[in-house]
Amino acid sequence: MAISSSPDWSLPPNSLGTSTKLQKCTFLLPSWKPGRTYFVSAPFSIHSSSLPSPILDTHLDLDHSQQSLVENPDGVKLNSILLELFEDPLNQETAYAFYEKAKQRAEFRPEKPMLKLLIRYLVKSKKWDLIMSLTDDFKHYCVFPDGYTCSKLINSCIRARKFRIVKALLQVLKSDAELAVLAFDSAMEGYNKLHMSRSTLAVYEEMKSCGIIPDLGCYCRVMEAYQKLSDTENVVAIFNEVESKKLLDTSSPKLSNWLFSILCESLGKSGRAYEALEFFRYMKMRGIMGNSFMYSFLICAFAVIRDVKVTEELFKEAREKGMIKDPWAFMNLVVMYVEEGLLEKTLDVVWAMQAANVKVSDCIFCAIVNGFSKKRGLEAAIKVYDKLIIEGCIPGQVTYASIINVYCRSNLCAKAEMTFLEMLRKGFDKCVVAYSNMVAMYGKTGRVRDAMRLVAKMKQKGCEPNVWVYNTLMDMHGRVKNLRQVEKLWREMKRRNLAPDNVSYTTIISAYNRAKEYELCVKFYREFRTNGRVIDNAMAGIMVGVFSKTGQLDEIVTLLQDMKAKEMQLDQRLYSSALFALMDAGMVRQVQWLQKNFDSRMPEVNQTKLRKRAFAPRLEIP
């Protein structure tokens, strides 16, 4: 038995492949009954488009009812055949070829179940051109897939960046009042996920121009887009429009919460925390309970502006309702308490986190330790670190680096080394800051070899030394006048494309100054100024001595004039050095200029020292 062999049921050219060989296809019909097997043997040839359409001669071993269904199909039965074929992944390509031929029959009209499977096949196989042609079928037959399928189709096209197809789909679907809102909402959702906020607003404007009335979900998408653009005024304007249409009266709690969340977050981030709080209270008056997300960003907003009272009220309210789970809210609380000097309350935050089963993050642990170090001193920082360890807090890489720094500054070398080894055992072996602190500690204690071994280990771990490490190493070798090693480190730093900072230049010039290599001091100073670096008191103090010893007194005057132009203040040591250098050279006018411009800002210079200078009697010294 064979299906009609007329050209009406011939497969379109190249619909099933590109091979020019004769092929044989065998597949199972999904509608078979258990215990029975049917085979379809379909020999066919694929010809070029210039030849007549190939003929499909399909042989079926079917019962009488199935034979009649295939030989005399009407529109409904064609949909049934296609539906069964699309359900089988092995026959989907063949099914699409049948669909193309079915469209040539006047009685054929696609049905939604079949369209759903057709769209799923085209999206999964990424046949975007065919999806584009499918929009014409929607328009021609005035048949559209169900809402869920439309939404998935539009979102898939947006994820694949097929925006032209999305535009065509919206143009077709806007004619169906029920699907139009869902289709436009799905498009706005997809664009928001890609952070294409302006595209979302363009879809919204098109929606309004077509006379489609947005629902609350659409308004939320639009508010979200305006929020991402930091356009708080339009966020408030859309909310007022929603209020005027009384959409909140019939909305679900989920959508209402979402709407107020966007509104309050936008106001909070724009510095209008008190307005956000008013809307939050208004929301509660309407019987909308809010969620943990809203409490979180309100707490953050008031913590940022340091309103301790309101922040604590919101925090207490959220804790009582069990709606505080966001680590970022706890972090903002800790930072607020540190900045306000309420350090003991940072420990209350830690206990609140433990009570809420929220892990104390490395950042929060570090913020508390650094806060005590800054406000109460190094000893207080060590005590609070030990206390938090007893409470069960686990330090991470950032906290380890901070406490190592505290130990190093407290000259507790043994504790610093123990903590550093503990940090390495836990796998935090690529922290540049921790390595830098340890190298600096070895430098202060004169343990040059230990410092060099640690840097070698650092490189072995794949952790590249930064400019701080090189500065410390150059300073160590410079103090013992090991200029060869200083030069080697300088070249290595340049080779690694690390730009020297002010400390780098100060360190290497100091090293050459100790070795009385004044010409090299001047050379690096010229490079320092050529690179646009701003001179500071440390560099100026060194160079005043260098210029004085090399007789370049004009350079001293130029340097001081440059500092005066930039309104920089001289410290006592620099002022004295410059004054004595100019006095010893007998530069009366320059000395008077220095005294006139800087003397009023400096503590009184020791008059006995001035009188001992040979030039001192020739000056009127107050």
Disulfide bonds with the S-S distance in Angstrom:
none
